[in-house]
Amino acid sequence: MKPIPYYKKHLKPSYGLFILVFCFGVAVAATTFSISSAQLMSVGNGYVLNAKIDYQLTPRVKEALNNGVPIVFLQEFELQEVSTLWGGYWQWSTTVWQTELRYELRYHALTEQYVLQSIDTGQQRNFPSLYSALDVLGQVTGLSLPPIYTVTIDDLQLQLRSGLDLYALPTPMRPGALLSDKWDLTSPWVIAQWQ
């Protein structure tokens, strides 16, 4: 007679199901962009934002980029006036200023370079690797807030996030990208710290 394997004798079916669901959940956990730091610093009569955004691309986005599809990154910023009501149990916020920065990243196969271009200014830089291009893209340095809104900062907060502009993709790719979690990389909103 054959001995019964240990896992059949001691592992209940519900544990096996738990392990399967846990492993499957870890395997399909979505990658998203993340903001590792965001500080507002006083400079002259205003404030500037310095932030670090970590861009982790999915294999599908990398594949599209390396096959010549330009990818547009969007960085969004909102300055809000926050009012606390009912002893701090409820907050009301009003956006007093907002802006966005847009960057296009493309791979140039002939030179084997990644080209990063600011859509707003037209400035572009070349990089030998995807890692170096994403590292520079993720550094927000000296973004000025309008001084008219920062005379007093007691009730102000600046929040930011970053994602891909899926509507900038070529038309045939948009429907699939809009429905796929492989393209949904938008970071959660993060509140910058006043220094």
Stockholm file with secondary structure:
# STOCKHOLM 1.0

chainA/1-195         MKPIPYYKKHLKPSYGLFILVFCFGVAVAATTFSISSAQLMSVGNGYVLNAKIDYQLTPRVKEALNNGVPIVFLQEFELQEVSTLWGGYWQWSTTVWQTELRYELRYHALTEQYVLQSIDTGQQRNFPSLYSALDVLGQVTGLSLPPIYTVTIDDLQLQLRSGLDLYALPTPMRPGALLSDKWDLTSPWVIAQWQ
#=GR chainA/1-195 SS CCCCCHHHHHCCHHHHHHHHHHHHHHHTCCCCCEEEEEEEEEETTEEEEEEEEECCCCHHHHHHHHTTCCEEEEEEEEEEEEEEEGGGTEEEEEEEEEEEEEEEEEEETTTTEEEEEETTTCCEEEESSHHHHHHHHTEEEEEECCGGGCSCCTTEEEEEEEEECGGGSCGGGHHHHHHCTTTCCCCCCEECEEC
#=GC SS_cons         CCCCCHHHHHCCHHHHHHHHHHHHHHHTCCCCCEEEEEEEEEETTEEEEEEEEECCCCHHHHHHHHTTCCEEEEEEEEEEEEEEEGGGTEEEEEEEEEEEEEEEEEEETTTTEEEEEETTTCCEEEESSHHHHHHHHTEEEEEECCGGGCSCCTTEEEEEEEEECGGGSCGGGHHHHHHCTTTCCCCCCEECEEC
//
